[in-house]
Amino acid sequence: MFRLDADRPVEFCDGLRRRDFLHAGSLAALGLSLTDWFALRASAASQNAATPPNDTNCILLMLIGGPSQLDTFDMKPNAPVEIRGPYKPIKTNVPGIEISENFPRTAKHADKFSLVRSMYHTAAAVHDTGHQMMQTGRLFQGGVEHPHYGCVLSKLKGPNGDVPAHVLLPRPIGNTGGNMPHGQTAGYLGKGFDPFVLNADPSDPNFRVPDMLPPDYLTPLRVDRRRNWREMIDKSVSEFETSQDARLLDSTFHQAYTLMSSAKARAAFELYREPEKIREKYGMNRFGQSCLLARRLIEAGVRFVTVNMFETVFDEITWDIHGSKPFSPISCYRDLVGPMFDMAYSSLLEELSERGLLSNTMVVATGEFGRTPKINPAGGRDHWPQCWTMLMGGGPLKGGTVIGSSDEIAAAPRDLPVTPAQIAATVYKGLGIDLAVELPGAQGRPIPLVDRGVEPVRELFA
């Protein structure tokens, strides 16, 4: 490996560390190095399609595990006890809309979001397929991985200034039992449009983004020397300088440097700048601080932020309430998961609204499926993609309304059934993307943004 701040190349045989990568000027990023990330973007830039200007952004909250519709946002208080569950509905600030007692703060902001109570899909009742469909609109088949919404936006519109177009917090979805892709990459669009992945816990007291920021031992003079990329390459490896990769890196390292050195980009990730009262309002946990960070990133110009509430469903308390280990008990909705979501989601909506950002920022909160109407012998609920509820609001989307409804036990949509493909079309329409756009697939084969005949949920638009 070449060390660009040394008089001669220094080669390491193994044990590379973040700071070693910084010596090489590649700013080892989380998931992708920033230089690689920009290089891949530059490589793909020639294929970019121009789209009409539109300033709508999006924050997607992935509620990993699959929340129970009956215990959250589609209560059935008159159903038998084995159906209705242990929780009671409460009124919201919108007459006629009730949600679970586990979300008292969210209830005060029901005017800012709509409830889609007729979600369903017909694919396998496993986490991975739900993740794919709710973040791409499609099921992955035949080896084709479809791109995440944010990656499509990155492809079509590119970054807004010094910050990435799409950021994923805090880490990608991990093992959820299916050993399949989760739909959080650019898929066939190529790695150049993958999200910038934080790969860190923003609730950690020592949180920082070392792979974007220069380490403490690098003086400003040494950091500034990384601007002289061509000169240092000439001195170290003249042959490499003439290669196509070097020419690509020559044009993209400056972009990586710009992100690293941009005061605006750095400040967006510096949560310590927030008053302690605000941080506590969101919740001093991984999800709460990720939602706060999402707000800061939107303010800084990031177009799309994906927040994973959890990384796995095993040996961690999540929405996946099968009732027995290694999964979660239904009581966690009252004791941990519910309050965690309630604090973060309500604070995010409130602050986006107060700062004038909700009018141009969609906030989408969804799980990968719902849960069985009848409580199982372990006292929990199992996977149920036949019906669930998701929350959508902000930007051009309505608030304070209910879209669709479920039957008397929330087992199936009763009216206006909505599929993941329709949600994809809704998100794209909200972002101002023409649904007739075709994306370049493998070998340049065009793939429609959404399948023919798929329409957005028009009832969601004001």
C-alpha positions in Angstrom: 0.0 0.0 0.0 1.3 3.4 -0.9 1.8 6.1 1.8 1.4 9.4 0.1 2.8 11.6 2.9 6.1 9.6 3.1 9.3 10.1 1.0 8.8 6.7 -0.5 6.1 4.1 -0.7 5.4 2.1 2.5 3.9 -1.4 1.9 1.9 -3.2 4.5 1.4 -6.9 4.2 -1.7 -7.1 6.3 -3.6 -5.6 9.3 -4.8 -2.5 7.5 -6.4 0.0 9.8 -8.5 3.1 9.2 -5.5 5.4 9.7 -3.4 3.3 7.3 -6.0 3.9 4.6 -5.9 7.6 5.4 -2.1 7.5 4.8 -3.0 6.3 1.3 -5.4 9.1 0.8 -8.3 6.8 0.4 -10.2 7.8 3.6 -11.5 4.3 4.4 -15.1 4.8 4.6 -17.8 2.7 6.1 -18.9 0.2 3.5 -17.0 2.1 0.8 -13.9 4.4 1.0 -14.9 7.9 0.1 -12.4 8.0 -2.7 -13.8 4.7 -4.1 -17.3 6.0 -3.5 -16.6 9.2 -5.6 -14.6 7.3 -8.2 -17.5 4.9 -8.7 -19.9 7.8 -9.0 -17.7 9.5 -11.6 -17.5 6.3 -13.5 -21.2 6.1 -13.6 -21.8 9.8 -14.1 -21.8 9.6 -17.9 -25.0 7.4 -17.6 -26.9 9.9 -15.4 -30.3 10.9 -16.6 -31.4 14.5 -16.1 -34.6 15.0 -14.2 -36.7 18.1 -13.6 -35.5 20.1 -10.6 -37.3 19.1 -7.4 -36.3 19.8 -3.8 -38.3 17.1 -2.0 -36.2 14.9 0.3 -37.0 11.7 2.1 -36.3 10.0 5.5 -37.1 6.3 5.5 -37.4 4.7 8.9 -37.1 0.9 8.6 -38.8 -0.7 11.6 -36.9 -3.9 11.4 -38.7 -6.9 12.7 -42.2 -6.1 11.5 -44.5 -4.2 13.9 -47.8 -5.7 14.9 -50.6 -3.7 13.3 -53.0 -4.7 16.1 -50.7 -3.4 18.9 -49.6 -0.2 17.2 -51.6 1.7 14.5 -54.7 -0.4 13.7 -56.2 -1.3 17.0 -59.2 -3.6 17.2 -60.5 -3.0 20.8 -63.8 -4.9 20.2 -62.1 -8.0 19.0 -61.6 -11.1 21.3 -58.8 -10.8 23.7 -56.6 -13.2 21.8 -56.9 -10.9 18.8 -56.9 -7.4 20.3 -53.9 -8.0 22.5 -52.9 -6.2 25.8 -52.9 -2.6 24.7 -55.6 0.0 24.5 -56.2 2.7 21.9 -55.8 6.4 22.6 -57.1 9.4 20.8 -54.8 11.6 18.6 -55.0 15.3 17.7 -57.0 14.3 14.7 -60.7 13.5 15.5 -61.5 9.9 14.6 -58.0 8.6 14.5 -56.8 6.4 17.3 -53.4 4.6 17.8 -51.9 2.5 20.6 -51.4 3.9 24.1 -47.7 3.1 23.6 -47.3 6.2 21.4 -48.7 9.2 23.4 -46.3 11.7 21.9 -46.9 10.5 18.3 -50.6 10.9 19.0 -50.0 14.6 19.3 -48.6 14.8 15.7 -51.2 12.7 13.8 -51.9 15.7 11.7 -48.4 15.4 10.2 -48.7 11.8 8.9 -51.2 9.5 7.3 -51.8 5.9 8.2 -51.9 3.3 5.4 -53.8 0.5 7.0 -54.2 -1.7 4.0 -50.6 -2.8 3.2 -50.0 -6.3 2.0 -47.8 -8.5 -0.1 -48.0 -12.1 -1.3 -44.3 -13.1 -1.2 -42.8 -15.4 1.5 -43.3 -14.3 5.1 -39.6 -13.8 5.8 -37.8 -10.6 6.8 -35.5 -10.4 3.9 -38.1 -10.4 1.2 -40.1 -7.7 3.0 -37.0 -5.6 3.3 -36.4 -5.9 -0.4 -40.0 -5.0 -1.4 -40.4 -2.1 1.0 -37.2 -0.4 -0.1 -37.2 -1.1 -3.8 -40.8 -1.9 -4.7 -39.8 -5.3 -6.1 -38.9 -8.8 -5.1 -35.4 -9.9 -6.1 -35.6 -12.7 -8.6 -33.3 -14.3 -11.2 -30.2 -12.8 -9.6 -31.4 -9.3 -10.2 -31.0 -6.9 -7.2 -33.2 -3.8 -7.6 -31.9 -0.5 -6.3 -33.1 1.2 -3.1 -35.2 4.3 -3.5 -32.4 6.5 -2.3 -29.9 5.0 -4.7 -32.3 5.7 -7.6 -32.5 9.3 -6.4 -28.7 9.4 -6.2 -28.5 8.1 -9.8 -31.0 10.5 -11.2 -30.2 13.7 -9.3 -26.7 13.3 -7.8 -25.5 14.9 -4.6 -26.5 18.3 -3.5 -23.3 20.2 -2.8 -20.6 18.6 -0.6 -22.8 16.0 1.1 -23.7 12.5 -0.2 -27.1 12.1 -1.9 -28.1 9.1 0.2 -26.9 8.2 3.7 -27.7 5.0 5.6 -27.8 5.1 9.4 -26.5 3.6 11.6 -25.5 0.3 9.9 -26.9 -1.9 7.1 -29.5 -4.6 8.0 -27.6 -7.7 9.1 -28.7 -11.3 9.6 -32.5 -11.7 9.8 -32.6 -15.3 8.9 -33.0 -15.5 5.2 -29.4 -15.1 3.9 -30.7 -12.8 1.1 -30.1 -9.2 0.1 -32.1 -6.7 2.1 -32.6 -4.0 -0.6 -30.2 -1.4 0.8 -27.8 -1.1 -2.1 -27.8 0.3 -5.6 -28.2 -3.2 -7.0 -27.8 -3.2 -10.8 -27.1 0.5 -10.9 -23.6 -0.2 -9.5 -21.7 0.5 -6.4 -21.2 4.1 -7.4 -24.7 4.8 -6.3 -24.6 2.8 -3.0 -25.5 4.9 0.0 -22.8 6.4 2.2 -23.0 4.1 5.3 -22.2 5.5 8.7 -21.3 2.2 10.3 -21.2 3.7 13.8 -23.5 4.2 16.7 -24.4 7.9 17.1 -25.5 7.3 20.7 -22.0 6.3 21.7 -20.6 9.0 23.9 -17.4 9.0 21.8 -19.3 9.1 18.5 -17.5 10.6 15.5 -17.0 9.7 11.9 -13.3 9.0 11.7 -13.5 7.8 8.1 -14.8 11.1 6.9 -12.8 13.3 9.3 -9.0 13.4 9.4 -7.6 11.7 12.5 -6.1 13.9 15.3 -2.5 13.0 14.5 -2.8 14.6 11.0 -1.8 18.2 11.1 -3.7 20.7 8.9 -0.5 20.9 6.7 -0.5 17.2 6.1 -4.2 17.1 5.4 -3.7 19.9 2.9 -0.9 18.0 1.2 -3.5 15.5 0.0 -4.7 18.1 -2.4 -1.6 17.5 -4.4 -2.7 14.1 -5.6 -1.1 14.2 -9.0 2.2 15.5 -7.8 2.5 12.8 -5.1 1.5 10.0 -7.5 4.1 11.3 -10.0 6.8 11.0 -7.4 5.7 7.6 -6.1 4.3 5.5 -9.0 4.6 7.1 -12.4 3.2 4.1 -14.1 0.1 4.1 -12.1 -0.4 7.8 -12.9 -0.9 6.9 -16.6 -3.5 4.2 -16.0 -7.3 4.7 -16.3 -7.8 4.1 -12.6 -5.4 6.8 -11.7 -7.0 9.4 -14.0 -10.4 8.5 -12.4 -8.9 8.8 -8.9 -7.3 12.1 -9.9 -10.7 13.6 -10.7 -12.5 12.1 -7.8 -10.0 12.4 -4.9 -10.7 16.1 -4.9 -14.4 15.3 -4.3 -13.4 13.0 -1.4 -11.2 15.8 -0.1 -14.1 18.3 -0.4 -16.4 16.1 1.7 -13.7 15.6 4.3 -12.8 19.2 4.4 -16.2 20.7 4.1 -17.2 22.5 7.3 -20.9 22.0 6.4 -20.4 18.2 5.9 -18.5 17.8 9.1 -20.9 19.9 11.1 -23.9 17.7 9.9 -22.4 14.7 11.6 -21.3 16.5 14.8 -24.1 15.6 17.2 -22.4 17.2 20.1 -23.4 20.6 18.6 -27.0 19.7 19.6 -28.2 20.9 23.0 -28.4 18.0 25.4 -32.1 18.7 25.9 -32.8 18.1 22.2 -30.7 14.9 22.2 -32.6 13.6 25.2 -35.9 14.5 23.5 -35.1 12.1 20.7 -33.9 9.4 23.1 -30.3 8.6 24.0 -30.3 5.4 22.1 -29.1 4.3 18.7 -32.4 4.9 16.9 -33.2 8.2 18.6 -29.8 9.7 17.8 -29.9 8.3 14.3 -33.2 10.2 13.7 -31.7 13.3 15.1 -28.7 12.8 12.8 -31.1 12.3 9.9 -32.7 15.7 10.6 -29.2 17.3 10.6 -28.3 15.6 7.3 -31.4 16.8 5.6 -30.6 20.3 6.8 -27.1 19.9 5.3 -28.5 19.0 1.9 -28.6 15.2 1.9 -31.5 14.1 -0.3 -32.3 10.7 1.2 -31.6 9.2 4.6 -32.4 5.6 5.5 -32.5 4.8 9.2 -32.6 1.2 10.3 -34.2 0.9 13.8 -32.4 -2.4 14.4 -29.8 -4.4 12.6 -31.0 -8.0 13.3 -34.0 -9.7 15.0 -31.9 -12.2 16.9 -31.0 -11.8 20.6 -32.0 -8.2 20.5 -35.3 -6.6 21.6 -37.1 -5.6 18.3 -40.6 -5.4 16.7 -40.3 -9.2 16.0 -42.5 -10.4 18.9 -42.7 -14.2 18.5 -42.9 -14.2 22.3 -39.9 -16.4 23.1 -36.1 -16.2 22.7 -34.1 -15.4 20.6 -37.0 -13.1 19.6 -38.9 -10.5 21.6 -41.9 -10.6 24.0 -45.0 -8.5 23.2 -44.4 -6.5 26.4 -41.4 -4.8 24.7 -43.8 -2.6 22.8 -44.7 -1.1 26.1 -41.4 -1.3 27.9 -38.8 -0.5 25.2 -39.5 -0.5 21.5 -42.7 1.5 21.7 -41.3 4.4 23.8 -38.1 4.3 21.7 -40.0 4.8 18.5 -42.5 7.3 20.1 -39.8 9.6 21.3 -37.7 9.6 18.1 -40.5 9.7 15.5 -42.5 12.4 17.3 -39.4 14.6 17.8 -38.4 14.2 14.2 -41.8 15.3 12.9 -41.9 18.1 15.4 -38.5 19.5 14.6 -38.8 19.1 10.8 -42.1 21.1 11.1 -40.7 23.8 13.4 -37.7 24.3 11.1 -39.7 24.5 7.9 -38.4 21.2 6.6 -41.4 19.0 6.7 -43.0 20.7 3.7 -40.2 19.4 1.5 -39.2 16.2 3.4 -41.3 13.0 3.2 -41.0 10.8 6.4 -41.9 7.2 5.8 -42.0 4.6 8.6 -42.7 1.0 7.9 -41.9 -2.6 8.8 -41.4 -5.4 6.4 -44.8 -7.0 7.2 -47.4 -7.2 9.9 -48.1 -9.9 12.5 -50.7 -12.7 13.0 -54.1 -11.5 14.2 -54.2 -14.3 16.8 -51.7 -14.4 19.6 -49.6 -17.5 19.6 -49.0 -20.0 22.4 -45.8 -18.2 23.5 -47.8 -15.0 24.0 -46.5 -13.3 20.8 -47.4 -12.9 17.2 -45.8 -14.4 14.1 -45.1 -13.0 10.6 -48.1 -11.9 8.6 -47.5 -10.1 5.2 -51.3 -10.3 4.4 -52.0 -7.0 6.2 -50.1 -4.2 8.1 -50.0 -0.4 8.6 -47.3 2.1 7.6 -46.9 5.8 8.2 -46.3 8.4 5.5 -46.3 12.1 5.6 -44.4 15.3 4.8 -43.5 16.8 1.5 -46.4 16.5 -0.9 -48.1 13.9 1.2 -51.2 14.4 3.3 -51.3 14.3 7.1 -54.1 13.5 9.4 -55.8 10.9 7.3 -56.3 7.1 7.1 -55.8 5.4 3.8 -57.5 2.0 3.4 -58.8 -0.2 6.2 -58.5 -3.8 7.4 -61.1 -6.3 8.3 -62.4 -6.8 11.8 -59.3 -8.6 13.0 -56.7 -6.8 10.8 -56.0 -10.0 8.9 -56.6 -8.6 5.4 -57.3 -5.3 3.7 -61.0 -4.5 3.6 -60.7 -1.7 1.0 -58.0 0.1 -1.0 -55.3 -2.7 -0.7 -51.8 -1.2 -1.2 -48.7 -3.1 -2.4 -45.0 -2.4 -1.9 -44.8 -1.6 -5.6 -47.4 1.2 -5.1 -45.4 2.5 -2.2 -42.4 2.7 -4.4 -44.4 4.6 -7.0 -45.6 6.9 -4.3 -42.2 7.6 -3.0 -40.8 8.3 -6.5 -43.8 10.6 -7.3 -43.2 12.4 -4.0 -39.6 12.9 -5.0 -40.6 14.4 -8.3 -39.3 11.5 -10.4 -41.1 10.6 -13.6 -42.5 7.1 -13.2 -41.9 6.5 -16.9 -38.1 6.7 -16.4 -36.1 3.6 -17.4 -32.9 2.6 -15.5 -29.9 1.0 -17.0 -29.8 -2.7 -16.0 -27.2 -5.4 -16.6 -25.6 -5.0 -20.1 -27.4 -1.7 -20.5 -30.8 -3.4 -20.7 -33.4 -0.8 -19.7 -35.5 -1.6 -16.6 -38.6 0.5 -15.9 -38.6 2.4 -12.7 -41.9 0.8 -11.8 -43.7 -2.0 -13.6 -46.3 -1.1 -16.1 -49.7 -0.5 -14.5 -48.3 0.3 -11.1 -49.7 3.6 -9.8 -48.9 5.6 -6.7 -51.4 5.9 -3.9 -53.0 9.0 -5.1 -55.2 9.4 -2.0 -52.0 10.3 -0.1 -51.3 13.4 -2.2 -52.8 16.7 -1.2 
